[in-house]
Amino acid sequence: MQINVRNIKLTIGGLVILSLFFLTLSQSCRQGKSKVEQVNTSFVFKEHLSDYGFFRGKLSSLLPKEGVFPYELSTPLFSDYTVKDRFIVLPLGKSMEYTPQGPLDFPDSTIIVKNFSYINVQGQKIIMETRLLVKDPADHNWKVMNYLWNTAQTDAVKHIRGAKLAITLVDNSGNKHQTDYMVPNTNDCKRCHNSSSKIMPIGPKARNLNFVRAGDSINQLARWNALGLLNNMPDLKNIKQLPIWTEKDKYSIDERARAYLDVNCAHCHTKGGDAFNTGLFLNYEENTLAHLGVDKAPVSAGGGAGGLNFDIVPGDSEHSILLYRMNSTEAGTAMPELARSIIHKEGVDLIRQWINNMPKKK
């Protein structure tokens, strides 16, 4: 950057004084300014959840302000029977773009908000943590941050290190569970959200948003499209729908089990995911039996395999590593490795039935 001040004439007592000023900023100064400008345009996480102004009234009520859009997933990830409240915050005047595969295409400065709560023995909903996923306009990459709620339920504070919370929760069937709920650190978040070495959203895919939320009268995607929040969306009948794993009357065991594995396991067990090297790919579209684990020897399970030989033994769930690891909470054995400290009994029962229904080898 160069500033020249020239040809400035001052007339004093008939004398003309010609002043020439020349100012040049060094290259190092220019580089320094460039760095400052870059920092100023990068997203900076705030210290408290309340600082963002996402919600109106009492913060723990999670009542979204205008421009904050709630959403749900047809088949959500299991996380110790927690209750999840999800929201998308779009920058003013911007919209999402429909994609047939993977997560929707979100504009820069989008914030995805996910709150984790449990139901205590008094039937109260207690919020433990809020996770933010932000698409940084500076480099167009996603960034993560966790916020830990205080016991008064008045606010949540930025928390990078992770935490262990001793809680007693009540599950969907009214059963009590005492557990140490694990709030992940930001590096743990990056593991699950890893896609070809980049952080990406996991849940908000068109196929997992393509349903009518409870208490609503219109399809979730159709509502967003009508509001101008989602562009280039095809007719709903042309959008795939991930089966809802709990709907026994509507979907087959195979459809339900595959949907469950897709949501709970495939963010790591897919090409480009954190467990890519295992060769076990559990995304819903996978149709190669060996990649699904059928008669497949594990690559790196080690002691976590429990002395078993194959990920899935058709017709024999009790000798299948997949079920063995799902039915454990032991470190080094339990799968998924993160996001749960309790065995998901209903999910285990589904996968057990799915494997046992597979035809045995003759």
N, C-alpha and C positions, 0 to 999 in steps of 0.2 A: 504494500500500500504506500502511495507517495502523495504528499500534499505540497503543492507549490503556491507560494504567495508572492506575486510579482507585480512590478509596475505600480507600486503604491507611491504617489507623489504628495509630499507635504510642502506647502509653500509658507515659509516663515521669513518676513522682512525682505522679500524679493529673491530669497535664495530658494532654489529648488533642490530639495533633497530627494534623491531617488534611492529607495530602499528595496532591496531584493532579498526576499526570505525564501529559503529552500529547506524543506524538512523531509527527510527520508527515514522511514521506519525500517529497521533491519529485518532480514528474513526470519530470524528467530522470533521476533515480535509477532510477525505475521503468523507463524506457526502456532505461537502461544494463543493468539486470538482465535484461531481456527479451532483449537482444542476447547477453549471456553465455550464457543458457540455450539460445538457438538454436545458438550455436557448439558448445556441449557436446553437442548431439544430432546434429550433422552428422558424417558419416563422415570420419575422418582417416587418410590413407594412412600406413602405417608406413615406417620408413627401410629396413628389410631384408626380403627375402622370408621369411627364417627366422622373423621376428617374428610372422608370422601363424599358425604351427603347422599348416599344411596337410598336411605330410608327416612320416612317421616314418622313423627311421634316417638314413642318409646322404641329405642333401637332394637331391643330383643324381640319386638313384635314383627320385625322384618317386613314392614309395609312399604313396598317400593314407591319411590317418587316417580314422577313423569319422566319417561326416557329410560326407566329400568324395567326390563321385561322378564317376568318369571317364566320358567320352562321346566319340563319334566322329561324323563327318558322312559321309554316303554319297558325296557329291561335294564335296571340300574345295577351298578357294581355293589356287591355285598361288602359292608364295612361295619362289622360288629352290630348289626341291627340298628344302626344309626338312622335318624331321620334327616333327610337332606333337602335343603331349600336352595334352589338354583336360580340364578338371574344372569341376564346378559345386558350389559350397558354399552350401547352404541354411541359413537361420537355424533354430535348434532348433524343431521342432514345426510348421514351415511347409512348404507344398507348392507346386509349380508348377501352373498352370492350362492346360489344353489350349486352343489357338486354331487354327482351321482355316486362317487366313491370317497371315503374318508370324511373328515369333518367339513362342515360348511366353510366357505371362504369368507373370513371376517375382515373388515377394514382395519387399518391401523388405528390404534388408540382404543380398540375394543377391550372391555374388561369382562371376564367371566367370573362370576361370584358363586362360590359353593359353601354353604353353611352346614356344619355337622352338629347334630344334637342327639341326645338320648332321652328316653322316657324313664324317669325314676320310679321308685316304688310307690310314691304318692300320686303318680300319674302326671307329673309335671314335665314339661319339655325343657331340658337344660342344654343350652348351646355351649359347645366346647371349643370349637375352632371355626374360623372362616378362611378359606383359601382363595386367593386371587390369581388369575391367569391373565396377563396383560400383553397385548400385542404392541410392542414398543415402536413408535413412529420413527425413531432414529435409525433403526436397522431392520425393521419389519419382522423381528423375531419375537417369540413369546417369552415372557419372564414370569417367574412365580414368586409368591410370598404368602406366608401363613400369619394369621392373627389369632392370638390366644385370648379367650374371653375370661373376664374376671368373675369371681364367685357371686358378685352382686348382679351380674348380667346387665351391666350398664354400658360396657364397652369392651373392645378387644384391642390388644396391643401387638404390634409387629413382633414376630417371634421367629427367629431363623434357626435356632438350635434344635427344635423338636422338644417334646415333653412326654412324660408318662403320667396319666391321670387315673387314679384308683376310683372306680365308679361301680355302682350297682344299677343295672339297667333291666328293663322289662322288655321282652321280645314281642313279636307280633302275636304269639299264642298265649301271652301272659306269664311266661316262665321268667324267673329271675336269674341274672348272670352277674357274678362278681368278677371283674376283670381289670387289668391295667390297659386302658385305652392309650394307644400310641399316636401322639401327634407327630407327624413326620417332620424332619428337617427339610430344608429346601432342596438339598441334594437328593433325598429320597424321592421327592416330587419329580425331579428331573429324570430319575430312572424309569418311572412308570410312564411318563409323558414323552419318552425318547422315541423319535421316529427318524431313522437315518441320521443320527447325531444332532437332531434339532428337536426342541421342545414343541409339542403340538397338543391341542385339545384331544381328549379321548371320546367323551360321550356324545357331543352334539353333532352326530351324523344324521343325514336326512332320514335314513331308514329307521333310526332309533328315536326320531322326533315325529314320525308319521303316524300319529294316533290322536284320539280325542282324550284330553286330560280329564280326570275325574272332576265332576262338577261343571264341566264346560259343555258346549253344544256344537262346537266346530273344531275340525281338525287343527292341530297346533300349527302345522306348516301353512295350511290354507289361511289361517288367521294372520300370520306374519306376512304372507303374500298380499292379502287384502289391505293391510296397514302400510304397505310399501316398505316393509322391513327386510323382505327377501325377494331378490330379483332372479329372473331367468328360471323360474320354477316351472317344470312341465306339469301336465295334468296329474292329479293325485294317483290315478289308476296306473300311471307309468312310473311311479316311484316305489322302489322296493320297501318292504316293511319287515323289520326284524321281529320275529315272533316274541310274544310276551310269555316268558317261561312258566309263569304261574297258571296260565289259562289252559287247563287240561282238556277241556271240551272243544277247544278251537284248534289246538295244534297237537301234532304227534309228539311222541317221546323224543324222537330224533330231532325234530325242529326245536323243541324246548331246550333239550340238552345242548345243542349246538349254539343256540342263542345265549344260553347261560355261560358257556365256555368262551364265546366271543367277547362278552362284556367283562367277564372276570379274569380272563387269562390272555386274550389275544393282543392286548396292548403291548405285552412283552413277547408273547409267543407268536410272532409274525415276522415276515421279512422286513428288516430294518429296525425291529424292536430290540429290547435289552437282552432277550433270550434267543436271539436269532441263531446263535451258534449251536443250539440244542437240536435244530432240525425238527422240532415239534411246533407245528403251526396250527393254531386253534381258531383262526378267524373264520367267520361263518361261510365265506366263499370257498374255503379250502375243500377240495374233493379227492385229494390223493390220500389213500388210507394210511400209508406209511407216515406221511406228514402229520396226520391226525393222531399218530401213536399206535396204530393197530399193528401188533407183532413187531414193534420197533424197540430195539434196545436203547437205553438211555445213553447219552453222550457224556454227561458230566454230573449225574445225580450223586455219585459217591455213596456215602452212608445213608443219604436221604432216600435211597431206593428201597431201604428196608429188606435187602437181600432178594428182592424180586428182579425178574429178568426183562420184563417188557412194560412199556408205558400202558398199553391196553392189551389184555388178553380177551378176545371175543368170548362172551358167554361166561366169563370168570372174573368178576369185579374184585374178588378178594385177593387175586394174584396180579392185579393191575396197579402199577406204580402211581398212575394218575389219581386213582381213588385213595390209595394209601396216603399220599401227600396232602390231599384235600381234607382227609380225616384226621389230621394231626395239628397240634399247636406247638410242637417242638421246634426250636430254632435249628435251621439247617435241613429240616424235613418238610415243614409246613409250606404249602403252596395255596394261594399266592404268598410270597415271602413278606410282603408289606400289606398294610391296610386292614389287617384283621388279627385279633388275638383270641377269637372264639371260633369254634367249628360251626360252619353254616349247615345245620342238620338237614334242612330242606333241600339245599343244593347238593349235598352229599347223597341224599336219598335219590334224587333225580339222576345223577351221574351213575350211581350204582345200578339203577333200573335200566338205564340206557346201555351200559356195558353188558349186563346180563341178558338183555334182549338181542344182542348181536349173535348171529349164528356161529356156533363153534366150528373150529376147523375139523374136518373129518380125517 
